[in-house]
């Protein structure tokens, strides 16, 4: 893994990649570098085939205070620039920001978010793109964009309604109020609430270890099917899994599972094949 990241620390141990926002003193705001680094490191981890689960963690008082104000700097459509081309560039920039978080749900390994303190604005966009969310008792979630006069545009309004009841989502989006961790668990936004940061990280890594013990090919297929079913009809999703199984299903991992159980040991599964330059190795 590259060490050239200013916003993240990365640790890959026992098939689990821990990606930690490391600018705690600055509340882990999302600087310009953040939006380039996160998709780069996720794709780099995914390409190795070595990470079977990823824990997205943080440092400091807050998980993340969201978008850094410097990202908003620029012309913004003013001046003498031709309006159509200027606004087209703005659209392209928003799509770039969206892809920064979409890469989390496109990755082959599940991504588990470990959230302490505030999860604000863009941070909500980020964690809703993760597979699961866990929080400390002091954590809270806030769709901050409405409080500063804008519509959230990087994924919250598209993903959150599929995670929590529609009316609750609308209330959060319209009012910009803070949802505490207990309420977030009660509506299904987070899987579990822990008393402090230390127990949060331990608990999330325990879940990640359980995931990493499974067949990575089966986990990848499961993640892909859940994501596809979210965005398509039941009929389309059933057709998709049939096509997937026609190409991906082979009995090797099932045989290993049954053999390991009969022999009283943990199964050992082959890693996913790595990608090099966008081309899968071994094809």
MIDOSE-1310 file (N, C-alpha, C; in nm, 2 decimals, decimal comma, always signed):
residues 283
xxxx	+0,08/-0,12/+0,00/+0,00/+0,00/+0,00/+0,09/+0,13/+0,00; +0,04/+0,23/-0,07/+0,11/+0,35/-0,07/+0,10/+0,42/+0,06; +0,20/+0,50/+0,10/+0,20/+0,57/+0,23/+0,17/+0,72/+0,20; +0,14/+0,75/+0,07/+0,13/+0,89/+0,03/-0,01/+0,95/+0,05
xxxx	-0,06/+0,93/+0,17/-0,20/+0,98/+0,20/-0,19/+1,08/+0,32; -0,24/+1,20/+0,30/-0,24/+1,30/+0,41/-0,36/+1,29/+0,50; -0,47/+1,23/+0,46/-0,59/+1,23/+0,53/-0,62/+1,10/+0,60; -0,54/+1,00/+0,57/-0,57/+0,86/+0,62/-0,45/+0,79/+0,66
xxxx	-0,47/+0,70/+0,76/-0,37/+0,60/+0,79/-0,43/+0,47/+0,76; -0,35/+0,37/+0,71/-0,40/+0,25/+0,66/-0,32/+0,13/+0,72; -0,39/+0,03/+0,77/-0,33/-0,08/+0,83/-0,40/-0,21/+0,78; -0,32/-0,30/+0,73/-0,38/-0,43/+0,68/-0,32/-0,54/+0,76
xxxx	-0,41/-0,60/+0,85/-0,37/-0,71/+0,94/-0,47/-0,81/+0,94; -0,43/-0,94/+0,92/-0,52/-1,05/+0,93/-0,64/-1,04/+0,83; -0,61/-0,99/+0,71/-0,71/-0,98/+0,61/-0,81/-0,86/+0,63; -0,79/-0,78/+0,73/-0,88/-0,67/+0,76/-0,80/-0,54/+0,74
xxxx	-0,85/-0,45/+0,65/-0,79/-0,32/+0,63/-0,86/-0,22/+0,72; -0,78/-0,15/+0,80/-0,83/-0,04/+0,88/-0,79/+0,09/+0,82; -0,88/+0,17/+0,78/-0,86/+0,30/+0,71/-0,91/+0,40/+0,81; -0,81/+0,48/+0,86/-0,85/+0,58/+0,97/-0,83/+0,72/+0,93
xxxx	-0,93/+0,80/+0,94/-0,92/+0,94/+0,92/-0,83/+1,00/+1,03; -0,72/+1,07/+0,98/-0,61/+1,10/+1,08/-0,59/+1,24/+1,11; -0,69/+1,33/+1,07/-0,68/+1,47/+1,10/-0,77/+1,51/+1,21; -0,76/+1,44/+1,32/-0,85/+1,46/+1,44/-0,85/+1,60/+1,49
xxxx	-0,73/+1,67/+1,49/-0,73/+1,80/+1,54/-0,80/+1,90/+1,46; -0,82/+1,87/+1,33/-0,90/+1,95/+1,24/-1,04/+1,89/+1,22; -1,09/+1,81/+1,31/-1,22/+1,75/+1,31/-1,24/+1,66/+1,18; -1,13/+1,62/+1,12/-1,14/+1,53/+1,00/-1,22/+1,59/+0,89
xxxx	-1,21/+1,72/+0,87/-1,29/+1,78/+0,77/-1,24/+1,73/+0,63; -1,32/+1,73/+0,53/-1,29/+1,67/+0,40/-1,23/+1,77/+0,31; -1,10/+1,78/+0,31/-1,02/+1,87/+0,23/-1,02/+1,83/+0,08; -0,97/+1,91/+0,00/-0,96/+1,88/-0,14/-0,88/+1,75/-0,16
xxxx	-0,78/+1,73/-0,08/-0,70/+1,60/-0,09/-0,78/+1,48/-0,05; -0,87/+1,50/+0,04/-0,95/+1,38/+0,09/-1,03/+1,32/-0,03; -1,09/+1,40/-0,11/-1,17/+1,35/-0,22/-1,10/+1,28/-0,33; -0,97/+1,30/-0,34/-0,88/+1,22/-0,43/-0,83/+1,10/-0,36
xxxx	-0,79/+1,11/-0,23/-0,72/+1,00/-0,16/-0,82/+0,89/-0,13; -0,94/+0,91/-0,09/-1,03/+0,80/-0,04/-1,05/+0,70/-0,16; -1,10/+0,75/-0,28/-1,12/+0,65/-0,38/-0,99/+0,58/-0,43; -0,88/+0,65/-0,42/-0,75/+0,59/-0,46/-0,71/+0,48/-0,37
xxxx	-0,73/+0,50/-0,24/-0,68/+0,40/-0,14/-0,78/+0,28/-0,14; -0,91/+0,31/-0,15/-1,01/+0,20/-0,16/-0,98/+0,11/-0,28; -0,96/+0,17/-0,39/-0,93/+0,10/-0,51/-0,80/+0,02/-0,50; -0,70/+0,08/-0,44/-0,57/+0,02/-0,42/-0,59/-0,11/-0,33
xxxx	-0,66/-0,09/-0,22/-0,69/-0,20/-0,13/-0,77/-0,31/-0,20; -0,87/-0,27/-0,28/-0,95/-0,37/-0,35/-0,87/-0,44/-0,45; -0,78/-0,37/-0,52/-0,70/-0,43/-0,63/-0,61/-0,54/-0,58; -0,56/-0,53/-0,45/-0,47/-0,63/-0,40/-0,54/-0,77/-0,38
xxxx	-0,67/-0,77/-0,35/-0,74/-0,89/-0,32/-0,71/-0,94/-0,18; -0,63/-0,87/-0,10/-0,58/-0,92/+0,03/-0,68/-0,88/+0,14; -0,75/-0,77/+0,12/-0,85/-0,72/+0,22/-0,98/-0,79/+0,21; -1,02/-0,86/+0,31/-1,15/-0,93/+0,30/-1,26/-0,85/+0,37
xxxx	-1,22/-0,75/+0,45/-1,32/-0,65/+0,51/-1,24/-0,52/+0,53; -1,31/-0,41/+0,53/-1,25/-0,28/+0,56/-1,32/-0,21/+0,67; -1,25/-0,16/+0,77/-1,30/-0,09/+0,88/-1,27/+0,06/+0,85; -1,37/+0,15/+0,84/-1,35/+0,29/+0,82/-1,36/+0,35/+0,96
xxxx	-1,25/+0,40/+1,02/-1,25/+0,45/+1,15/-1,20/+0,60/+1,15; -1,19/+0,66/+1,27/-1,15/+0,80/+1,28/-1,07/+0,82/+1,41; -1,03/+0,95/+1,42/-0,96/+0,99/+1,54/-1,02/+1,12/+1,59; -0,99/+1,15/+1,71/-1,03/+1,28/+1,77/-1,17/+1,28/+1,82
xxxx	-1,22/+1,40/+1,85/-1,35/+1,42/+1,91/-1,46/+1,38/+1,82; -1,45/+1,41/+1,69/-1,56/+1,38/+1,59/-1,51/+1,29/+1,48; -1,60/+1,20/+1,44/-1,57/+1,11/+1,32/-1,53/+1,20/+1,21; -1,62/+1,30/+1,17/-1,58/+1,40/+1,07/-1,69/+1,51/+1,07
xxxx	-1,64/+1,63/+1,06/-1,72/+1,75/+1,05/-1,77/+1,78/+0,91; -1,74/+1,69/+0,82/-1,79/+1,71/+0,68/-1,70/+1,79/+0,59; -1,75/+1,85/+0,49/-1,68/+1,92/+0,39/-1,60/+2,04/+0,45; -1,47/+2,04/+0,41/-1,39/+2,16/+0,44/-1,43/+2,28/+0,36
xxxx	-1,44/+2,39/+0,41/-1,48/+2,51/+0,34/-1,39/+2,54/+0,22; -1,27/+2,50/+0,22/-1,18/+2,53/+0,11/-1,23/+2,46/-0,02; -1,30/+2,35/+0,00/-1,35/+2,28/-0,12/-1,45/+2,37/-0,20; -1,52/+2,46/-0,12/-1,62/+2,54/-0,19/-1,56/+2,66/-0,26
xxxx	-1,43/+2,69/-0,24/-1,36/+2,80/-0,29/-1,36/+2,79/-0,44; -1,36/+2,91/-0,51/-1,35/+2,91/-0,66/-1,45/+3,01/-0,71; -1,46/+3,01/-0,85/-1,54/+3,10/-0,92/-1,69/+3,08/-0,88; -1,73/+2,96/-0,88/-1,87/+2,93/-0,84/-1,97/+2,98/-0,95
xxxx	-1,92/+3,01/-1,07/-2,01/+3,05/-1,17/-2,01/+3,20/-1,19; -1,94/+3,27/-1,11/-1,93/+3,42/-1,13/-1,83/+3,46/-1,23; -1,80/+3,59/-1,24/-1,70/+3,64/-1,33/-1,76/+3,64/-1,47; -1,67/+3,63/-1,57/-1,71/+3,65/-1,71/-1,71/+3,51/-1,78
xxxx	-1,68/+3,40/-1,71/-1,68/+3,27/-1,78/-1,81/+3,24/-1,84; -1,81/+3,17/-1,95/-1,93/+3,13/-2,02/-2,01/+3,04/-1,93; -2,14/+3,07/-1,91/-2,22/+3,01/-1,80/-2,24/+2,86/-1,83; -2,27/+2,82/-1,95/-2,30/+2,68/-1,98/-2,18/+2,59/-1,94
xxxx	-2,06/+2,63/-1,99/-1,94/+2,55/-1,96/-1,90/+2,55/-1,81; -1,93/+2,66/-1,75/-1,90/+2,67/-1,60/-1,99/+2,58/-1,53; -2,12/+2,58/-1,56/-2,21/+2,49/-1,49/-2,18/+2,34/-1,52; -2,14/+2,31/-1,64/-2,11/+2,18/-1,68/-1,99/+2,13/-1,60
xxxx	-1,89/+2,21/-1,57/-1,78/+2,18/-1,49/-1,83/+2,15/-1,35; -1,92/+2,23/-1,30/-1,97/+2,21/-1,16/-2,04/+2,07/-1,15; -2,12/+2,04/-1,25/-2,18/+1,91/-1,25/-2,07/+1,80/-1,25; -1,97/+1,81/-1,33/-1,86/+1,71/-1,33/-1,80/+1,70/-1,20
xxxx	-1,78/+1,81/-1,13/-1,72/+1,81/-1,00/-1,81/+1,74/-0,89; -1,94/+1,76/-0,90/-2,03/+1,69/-0,81/-2,02/+1,54/-0,83; -2,02/+1,50/-0,96/-2,01/+1,36/-0,99/-1,88/+1,30/-0,94; -1,77/+1,38/-0,94/-1,64/+1,33/-0,88/-1,66/+1,31/-0,73
xxxx	-1,72/+1,40/-0,67/-1,74/+1,39/-0,52/-1,83/+1,27/-0,49; -1,93/+1,25/-0,57/-2,02/+1,13/-0,55/-1,94/+1,00/-0,56; -1,86/+0,99/-0,66/-1,78/+0,87/-0,69/-1,68/+0,84/-0,57; -1,64/+0,94/-0,50/-1,55/+0,92/-0,39/-1,61/+0,83/-0,29
xxxx	-1,75/+0,84/-0,27/-1,81/+0,75/-0,17/-1,87/+0,63/-0,24; -1,91/+0,64/-0,37/-1,97/+0,52/-0,44/-1,86/+0,41/-0,44; -1,73/+0,45/-0,44/-1,63/+0,34/-0,45/-1,64/+0,25/-0,33; -1,69/+0,30/-0,22/-1,70/+0,21/-0,10/-1,80/+0,10/-0,12
xxxx	-1,91/+0,13/-0,19/-2,01/+0,02/-0,21/-1,98/-0,06/-0,33; -1,89/-0,01/-0,42/-1,85/-0,09/-0,54/-1,73/-0,18/-0,50; -1,66/-0,16/-0,39/-1,55/-0,24/-0,36/-1,59/-0,39/-0,33; -1,51/-0,48/-0,36/-1,54/-0,62/-0,34/-1,56/-0,66/-0,19
xxxx	-1,49/-0,59/-0,10/-1,50/-0,63/+0,04/-1,60/-0,54/+0,11; -1,67/-0,59/+0,21/-1,76/-0,51/+0,29/-1,68/-0,40/+0,37; -1,75/-0,29/+0,38/-1,69/-0,17/+0,45/-1,78/-0,14/+0,58; -1,71/-0,14/+0,69/-1,78/-0,12/+0,82/-1,73/+0,01/+0,88
xxxx	-1,83/+0,11/+0,90/-1,79/+0,24/+0,96/-1,80/+0,24/+1,11; -1,69/+0,28/+1,18/-1,69/+0,29/+1,32/-1,69/+0,44/+1,36; -1,80/+0,49/+1,41/-1,83/+0,63/+1,42/-1,83/+0,68/+1,57; -1,75/+0,78/+1,60/-1,75/+0,84/+1,73/-1,78/+0,99/+1,71
xxxx	-1,85/+1,05/+1,81/-1,87/+1,19/+1,80/-1,96/+1,23/+1,69; -1,93/+1,35/+1,63/-2,02/+1,40/+1,52/-1,99/+1,33/+1,39; -2,10/+1,30/+1,32/-2,09/+1,25/+1,18/-2,18/+1,35/+1,10; -2,12/+1,45/+1,04/-2,18/+1,57/+1,00/-2,17/+1,59/+0,85
xxxx	-2,28/+1,63/+0,79/-2,27/+1,67/+0,65/-2,22/+1,56/+0,56; -2,11/+1,59/+0,49/-2,05/+1,49/+0,40/-2,01/+1,36/+0,47; -2,00/+1,36/+0,60/-1,97/+1,23/+0,67/-2,09/+1,14/+0,66; -2,21/+1,20/+0,66/-2,33/+1,12/+0,65/-2,33/+1,06/+0,51
xxxx	-2,30/+1,14/+0,41/-2,29/+1,08/+0,27/-2,20/+0,96/+0,27; -2,08/+0,97/+0,34/-1,98/+0,87/+0,34/-2,03/+0,74/+0,41; -2,08/+0,75/+0,53/-2,12/+0,63/+0,60/-2,24/+0,56/+0,54; -2,33/+0,64/+0,48/-2,44/+0,57/+0,42/-2,40/+0,48/+0,30
xxxx	-2,28/+0,51/+0,24/-2,23/+0,42/+0,13/-2,16/+0,30/+0,19; -2,14/+0,29/+0,32/-2,08/+0,17/+0,38/-2,18/+0,06/+0,40; -2,13/-0,06/+0,42/-2,22/-0,17/+0,43/-2,29/-0,17/+0,57; -2,22/-0,14/+0,67/-2,27/-0,13/+0,81/-2,21/-0,01/+0,88
xxxx	-2,29/+0,03/+0,98/-2,24/+0,14/+1,06/-2,26/+0,11/+1,21; -2,15/+0,14/+1,29/-2,15/+0,12/+1,43/-2,11/+0,25/+1,50; -2,16/+0,28/+1,62/-2,14/+0,41/+1,68/-2,11/+0,40/+1,83; -2,05/+0,51/+1,88/-2,03/+0,52/+2,03/-2,16/+0,59/+2,08
xxxx	-2,18/+0,59/+2,21/-2,30/+0,65/+2,27/-2,30/+0,80/+2,25; -2,19/+0,86/+2,23/-2,19/+1,01/+2,22/-2,20/+1,05/+2,07; -2,21/+0,95/+1,98/-2,22/+0,99/+1,84/-2,35/+1,05/+1,80; -2,35/+1,13/+1,70/-2,47/+1,19/+1,64/-2,45/+1,21/+1,49
xxxx	-2,56/+1,22/+1,42/-2,57/+1,23/+1,28/-2,64/+1,36/+1,24; -2,59/+1,43/+1,15/-2,66/+1,56/+1,11/-2,64/+1,59/+0,96; -2,75/+1,60/+0,89/-2,75/+1,64/+0,75/-2,73/+1,80/+0,75; -2,61/+1,84/+0,76/-2,57/+1,97/+0,79/-2,60/+2,07/+0,67
xxxx	-2,61/+2,01/+0,55/-2,62/+2,09/+0,43/-2,74/+2,19/+0,44; -2,86/+2,14/+0,49/-2,97/+2,22/+0,49/-2,95/+2,34/+0,58; -2,86/+2,33/+0,68/-2,84/+2,44/+0,78/-2,75/+2,55/+0,72; -2,69/+2,52/+0,60/-2,60/+2,62/+0,54/-2,66/+2,66/+0,40
xxxx	-2,79/+2,63/+0,38/-2,86/+2,68/+0,26/-2,84/+2,60/+0,14; -2,81/+2,47/+0,15/-2,79/+2,39/+0,02/-2,86/+2,26/+0,04; -2,88/+2,19/-0,08/-2,93/+2,06/-0,08/-2,82/+1,96/-0,08; -2,82/+1,86/+0,00/-2,72/+1,76/+0,01/-2,71/+1,69/-0,13
xxxx	-2,59/+1,67/-0,18/-2,58/+1,62/-0,32/-2,47/+1,51/-0,34; -2,42/+1,45/-0,24/-2,32/+1,35/-0,26/-2,36/+1,21/-0,21; -2,49/+1,19/-0,19/-2,54/+1,06/-0,16/-2,63/+1,04/-0,05; -2,64/+1,13/+0,05/-2,72/+1,11/+0,16/-2,87/+1,10/+0,12
xxxx	-2,92/+1,18/+0,04/-3,06/+1,19/+0,00/-3,10/+1,07/-0,09; -3,00/+1,00/-0,15/-3,03/+0,89/-0,23/-3,02/+0,76/-0,15; -2,93/+0,75/-0,05/-2,91/+0,62/+0,02/-2,98/+0,62/+0,15; -2,99/+0,73/+0,22/-3,05/+0,73/+0,36/-3,19/+0,68/+0,36
xxxx	-3,28/+0,72/+0,26/-3,42/+0,67/+0,26/-3,43/+0,52/+0,24; -3,32/+0,46/+0,20/-3,33/+0,31/+0,18/-3,27/+0,24/+0,30; -3,23/+0,32/+0,40/-3,17/+0,26/+0,53/-3,27/+0,29/+0,65; -3,34/+0,40/+0,65/-3,43/+0,43/+0,76/-3,57/+0,47/+0,71
xxxx	-3,67/+0,47/+0,79/-3,80/+0,51/+0,75/-3,80/+0,64/+0,67; -3,89/+0,65/+0,57/-3,89/+0,77/+0,48/-3,92/+0,90/+0,56; -4,02/+0,90/+0,65/-4,05/+1,02/+0,73/-3,94/+1,06/+0,82; -3,87/+0,97/+0,88/-3,75/+1,01/+0,96/-3,64/+1,07/+0,88
xxxx	-3,62/+1,01/+0,76/-3,52/+1,07/+0,67/-3,55/+1,21/+0,63; -3,68/+1,23/+0,60/-3,72/+1,37/+0,55/-3,71/+1,47/+0,67; -3,74/+1,42/+0,79/-3,73/+1,51/+0,90/-3,59/+1,56/+0,92; -3,49/+1,46/+0,92/-3,35/+1,49/+0,93/-3,31/+1,59/+0,82
xxxx	-3,35/+1,56/+0,70/-3,30/+1,64/+0,58/-3,36/+1,78/+0,58; -3,49/+1,79/+0,63/-3,55/+1,92/+0,63/-3,52/+2,01/+0,74; -3,49/+1,95/+0,86/-3,46/+2,03/+0,98/-3,31/+2,04/+1,01; -3,23/+1,95/+0,97/-3,09/+1,96/+1,00/-3,06/+1,93/+1,15
xxxx	-3,15/+1,86/+1,22/-3,13/+1,83/+1,36/-3,03/+1,72/+1,37; -2,98/+1,71/+1,49/-2,89/+1,60/+1,53/-2,97/+1,47/+1,57; -2,93/+1,36/+1,51/-2,99/+1,23/+1,55/-2,89/+1,16/+1,64; -2,91/+1,14/+1,77/-2,82/+1,07/+1,86/-2,81/+0,93/+1,83
xxxx	-2,70/+0,86/+1,88/-2,67/+0,72/+1,84/-2,79/+0,63/+1,88; -2,85/+0,65/+2,00/-2,95/+0,56/+2,04/-3,07/+0,56/+1,94; -3,11/+0,68/+1,90/-3,22/+0,69/+1,80/-3,17/+0,63/+1,66; -3,05/+0,65/+1,63/-3,00/+0,60/+1,50/-3,00/+0,45/+1,50
xxxx	-2,98/+0,39/+1,62/-2,99/+0,24/+1,63/-3,14/+0,20/+1,62; -3,22/+0,27/+1,68/-3,37/+0,23/+1,69/-3,43/+0,24/+1,55; -3,38/+0,32/+1,46/-3,44/+0,33/+1,32/-3,36/+0,25/+1,22; -3,25/+0,18/+1,27/-3,18/+0,10/+1,18/-3,06/+0,16/+1,11
xxxx	-3,02/+0,28/+1,14/-2,91/+0,34/+1,07/-2,78/+0,28/+1,12; -2,77/+0,25/+1,25/-2,65/+0,18/+1,30/-2,69/+0,04/+1,35; -2,59/-0,05/+1,34/-2,61/-0,18/+1,39/-2,60/-0,20/+1,54; -2,51/-0,13/+1,60/-2,48/-0,14/+1,74/-2,42/-0,01/+1,80
xxxx	-2,45/+0,01/+1,92/-2,39/+0,13/+1,99/-2,30/+0,08/+2,10; -2,18/+0,14/+2,11/-2,08/+0,10/+2,21/-2,06/+0,21/+2,31; -2,02/+0,18/+2,43/-2,00/+0,29/+2,53/-1,89/+0,39/+2,51; -1,78/+0,34/+2,44/-1,67/+0,43/+2,41/-1,60/+0,39/+2,28
xxxx	-1,50/+0,47/+2,25/-1,43/+0,45/+2,12/-1,35/+0,32/+2,12; -1,29/+0,29/+2,23/-1,21/+0,17/+2,24/-1,30/+0,04/+2,22; -1,41/+0,04/+2,29/-1,50/-0,08/+2,27/-1,56/-0,08/+2,13; -1,58/+0,04/+2,08/-1,64/+0,05/+1,94/-1,54/-0,02/+1,84
xxxx	-1,41/+0,02/+1,85/-1,32/-0,04/+1,75/-1,30/-0,19/+1,77; -1,30/-0,23/+1,90/-1,29/-0,38/+1,93/-1,41/-0,45/+1,87; -1,53/-0,40/+1,89/-1,65/-0,46/+1,85/-1,66/-0,47/+1,70; -1,62/-0,36/+1,63/-1,63/-0,35/+1,48/-1,53/-0,45/+1,42
xxxx	-1,41/-0,45/+1,48/-1,31/-0,54/+1,43/-1,35/-0,69/+1,45; -1,42/-0,72/+1,56/-1,47/-0,85/+1,58/-1,57/-0,90/+1,47; -1,65/-0,80/+1,43/-1,75/-0,83/+1,32/-1,67/-0,85/+1,19; -1,57/-0,76/+1,16/-1,49/-0,77/+1,04/-1,41/-0,90/+1,04
xxxx	-1,36/-0,95/+1,15/-1,29/-1,07/+1,15/-1,38/-1,19/+1,12; -1,51/-1,18/+1,16/-1,60/-1,29/+1,13/-1,63/-1,29/+0,98; -1,64/-1,17/+0,92/-1,66/-1,16/+0,78/-1,54/-1,22/+0,70; -1,42/-1,18/+0,75/-1,30/-1,22/+0,68/-1,27/-1,37/+0,69
xxxx	-1,34/-1,44/+0,78/-1,33/-1,58/+0,79/-1,41/-1,66/+0,69; -1,50/-1,59/+0,62/-1,58/-1,65/+0,52/-1,51/-1,65/+0,38; -1,57/-1,73/+0,29/-1,52/-1,73/+0,15/-1,53/-1,58/+0,09; -1,41/-1,53/+0,05/-1,42/-1,39/+0,00/-1,50/-1,38/-0,13
xxxx	-1,50/-1,49/-0,21/-1,58/-1,49/-0,33/-1,73/-1,49/-0,30; -1,77/-1,56/-0,20/-1,91/-1,57/-0,16/-1,95/-1,43/-0,10; -1,86/-1,37/-0,02/-1,89/-1,24/+0,04/-1,90/-1,14/-0,07; -1,81/-1,14/-0,17/-1,82/-1,04/-0,28/-1,96/-1,06/-0,35
xxxx	-1,99/-1,18/-0,38/-2,12/-1,21/-0,45/-2,24/-1,16/-0,37; -2,23/-1,19/-0,24/-2,34/-1,14/-0,15/-2,35/-0,99/-0,15; -2,24/-0,92/-0,14/-2,25/-0,77/-0,14/-2,30/-0,72/-0,27; -2,26/-0,78/-0,38/-2,30/-0,74/-0,51/-2,45/-0,76/-0,52
xxxx	-2,50/-0,87/-0,47/-2,65/-0,90/-0,49/-2,73/-0,81/-0,40; -2,69/-0,78/-0,28/-2,76/-0,69/-0,19/-2,77/-0,55/-0,25; -2,66/-0,50/-0,30/-2,65/-0,37/-0,36/-2,74/-0,36/-0,49; -2,73/-0,47/-0,57/-2,81/-0,47/-0,69/-2,96/-0,47/-0,66
xxxx	-3,00/-0,56/-0,56/-3,14/-0,57/-0,53/-3,20/-0,44/-0,48; -3,11/-0,36/-0,41/-3,16/-0,23/-0,36/-3,20/-0,14/-0,47; -3,14/-0,15/-0,58/-3,16/-0,05/-0,69/-3,24/-0,11/-0,81; -3,29/-0,23/-0,80/-3,36/-0,30/-0,91/-3,48/-0,37/-0,85
xxxx	-3,57/-0,41/-0,95/-3,68/-0,49/-0,91/-3,64/-0,63/-0,86; -3,73/-0,70/-0,79/-3,70/-0,84/-0,75/-3,68/-0,93/-0,87; -3,75/-0,91/-0,97/-3,74/-0,99/-1,09/-3,60/-0,97/-1,15; -3,56/-0,85/-1,17/-3,42/-0,82/-1,22/-3,31/-0,87/-1,13
xxxx	-3,33/-0,86/-1,00/-3,23/-0,90/-0,91/-3,22/-1,06/-0,91; -3,33/-1,13/-0,92/-3,32/-1,27/-0,93/-3,25/-1,31/-1,06; -3,28/-1,24/-1,17/-3,21/-1,27/-1,30/-3,06/-1,25/-1,28; -3,02/-1,14/-1,21/-2,88/-1,10/-1,19/-2,81/-1,21/-1,11
xxxx	-2,87/-1,26/-1,01/-2,80/-1,37/-0,93/-2,79/-1,50/-1,01; -2,89/-1,53/-1,09/-2,88/-1,65/-1,18/-2,76/-1,64/-1,27; -2,74/-1,52/-1,33/-2,63/-1,50/-1,42/-2,50/-1,50/-1,35; -2,49/-1,43/-1,23/-2,37/-1,43/-1,15/-2,33/-1,58/-1,12
xxxx	-2,42/-1,66/-1,07/-2,39/-1,79/-1,03/-2,34/-1,88/-1,14; -2,40/-1,85/-1,26/-2,36/-1,93/-1,38/-2,21/-1,91/-1,41; -2,15/-1,79/-1,37/-2,01/-1,77/-1,40/-1,93/-1,78/-1,27; -1,98/-1,75/-1,16/-1,90/-1,74/-1,04/-1,90/-1,86/-0,94
xxxx	-2,01/-1,93/-0,95/-2,03/-2,04/-0,85/-1,94/-2,16/-0,89; -1,85/-2,20/-0,80/-1,78/-2,33/-0,82/-1,77/-2,39/-0,68; -1,77/-2,52/-0,67/-1,78/-2,59/-0,54/-1,66/-2,59/-0,45; -1,55/-2,53/-0,50/-1,42/-2,54/-0,42/-1,44/-2,49/-0,28
xxxx	-1,49/-2,37/-0,26/-1,51/-2,31/-0,12/-1,61/-2,39/-0,04; -1,71/-2,44/-0,10/-1,81/-2,53/-0,03/-1,74/-2,66/+0,02; -1,66/-2,72/-0,07/-1,59/-2,84/-0,03/-1,50/-2,81/+0,09; -1,42/-2,70/+0,08/-1,34/-2,66/+0,19/-1,41/-2,64/+0,32
xxxx	-1,53/-2,58/+0,31/-1,61/-2,55/+0,43/-1,65/-2,68/+0,50; -1,70/-2,78/+0,42/-1,75/-2,90/+0,47/-1,63/-2,99/+0,52; -1,52/-2,98/+0,45/-1,40/-3,06/+0,50/-1,35/-3,00/+0,63; -1,34/-2,87/+0,64/-1,29/-2,81/+0,76/-1,38/-2,84/+0,88
xxxx	-1,51/-2,84/+0,86/-1,60/-2,88/+0,97/-1,58/-3,02/+1,01; -1,57/-3,11/+0,91/-1,55/-3,25/+0,95/-1,42/-3,28/+1,02; -1,32/-3,19/+0,99/-1,18/-3,21/+1,05/-1,17/-3,13/+1,17; -1,27/-3,05/+1,21/-1,26/-2,97/+1,33/-1,16/-2,86/+1,33
xxxx	-1,15/-2,79/+1,21/-1,06/-2,68/+1,20/-1,13/-2,56/+1,13; -1,07/-2,45/+1,12/-1,12/-2,33/+1,05/-1,10/-2,35/+0,90; -1,19/-2,32/+0,82/-1,16/-2,33/+0,67/-1,06/-2,23/+0,63; -0,99/-2,26/+0,52/-0,89/-2,17/+0,46/-0,93/-2,14/+0,32
xxxx	-0,96/-2,02/+0,29/-1,01/-1,98/+0,15/-0,90/-1,90/+0,08; -0,89/-1,92/-0,05/-0,80/-1,84/-0,13/-0,85/-1,70/-0,14; -0,75/-1,60/-0,14/-0,79/-1,46/-0,16/-0,85/-1,44/-0,30; -0,92/-1,33/-0,32/-0,96/-1,29/-0,45/-0,84/-1,26/-0,53
xxxx	-0,85/-1,28/-0,66/-0,74/-1,24/-0,75/-0,72/-1,09/-0,75; -0,59/-1,05/-0,76/-0,57/-0,91/-0,77/-0,60/-0,85/-0,90; -0,61/-0,71/-0,90/-0,62/-0,64/-1,03/-0,49/-0,57/-1,05; -0,44/-0,56/-1,17/-0,33/-0,48/-1,21/-0,36/-0,40/-1,33
xxxx	-0,35/-0,27/-1,31/-0,38/-0,18/-1,42/-0,52/-0,19/-1,47; -0,62/-0,23/-1,38/-0,75/-0,24/-1,42/-0,79/-0,37/-1,48; -0,69/-0,46/-1,49/-0,71/-0,60/-1,55/-0,69/-0,70/-1,44; -0,78/-0,79/-1,43/-0,77/-0,89/-1,33/-0,66/-0,99/-1,36
xxx	-0,58/-1,02/-1,25/-0,47/-1,12/-1,27/-0,53/-1,26/-1,29; -0,46/-1,33/-1,38/-0,50/-1,47/-1,39/-0,62/-1,50/-1,48; -0,66/-1,40/-1,56/-0,77/-1,42/-1,66/-0,72/-1,49/-1,78
